[in-house]
């Protein structure tokens, strides 16, 4: 069975999740990272990057 390549959107979302996990962020507002939209993930990622 041939695997369908991920869209750029999903690829970006996966990369942001990986970066947040690397910073020991596993939940945002009590929700797992994979449950959040790209917008919510980017918002948290940006806040973490600015505070570092």
C-alpha positions as CSV (number, residue, x, y, z in Angstrom):
1,X,0.0,0.0,0.0
2,X,1.4,3.4,-1.0
3,X,1.6,6.0,1.7
4,X,0.1,9.4,1.0
5,X,2.6,12.2,1.7
6,X,1.7,14.7,4.5
7,X,0.6,18.1,3.4
8,X,2.8,21.1,4.2
9,X,0.3,22.1,6.9
10,X,0.5,18.7,8.7
11,X,4.3,18.7,8.3
12,X,4.6,22.2,9.9
13,X,2.2,21.1,12.7
14,X,4.3,18.0,13.4
15,X,7.5,20.1,13.5
16,X,6.0,22.6,16.0
17,X,4.8,19.7,18.2
18,X,8.3,18.2,18.1
19,X,9.8,21.6,19.1
20,X,7.4,22.0,22.0
21,X,8.1,18.5,23.3
22,X,11.8,19.3,23.1
23,X,11.1,22.2,25.4
24,X,9.2,19.9,27.8
25,X,5.8,21.2,26.8
26,X,3.3,18.3,26.6
27,X,0.0,20.0,27.3
28,X,-1.4,23.4,26.8
29,X,-4.4,24.4,28.9
30,X,-4.9,20.8,29.9
31,X,-5.1,19.6,26.3
32,X,-2.6,17.3,24.5
33,X,-0.6,18.9,21.8
34,X,-2.0,16.7,19.0
35,X,-5.6,17.9,20.0
36,X,-4.7,21.6,19.2
37,X,-4.8,23.5,16.0
38,X,-1.7,24.8,14.3
39,X,-2.7,28.3,15.4
40,X,-2.8,27.3,19.1
41,X,0.5,25.5,18.7
42,X,2.2,28.4,17.0
43,X,0.9,30.8,19.7
44,X,2.5,28.7,22.5
45,X,5.7,28.1,20.5
46,X,6.1,31.8,19.8
47,X,5.5,32.7,23.5
48,X,8.1,30.0,24.6
49,X,10.6,31.3,22.0
50,X,10.2,34.9,23.1
51,X,10.6,34.1,26.8
52,X,13.8,32.1,26.3
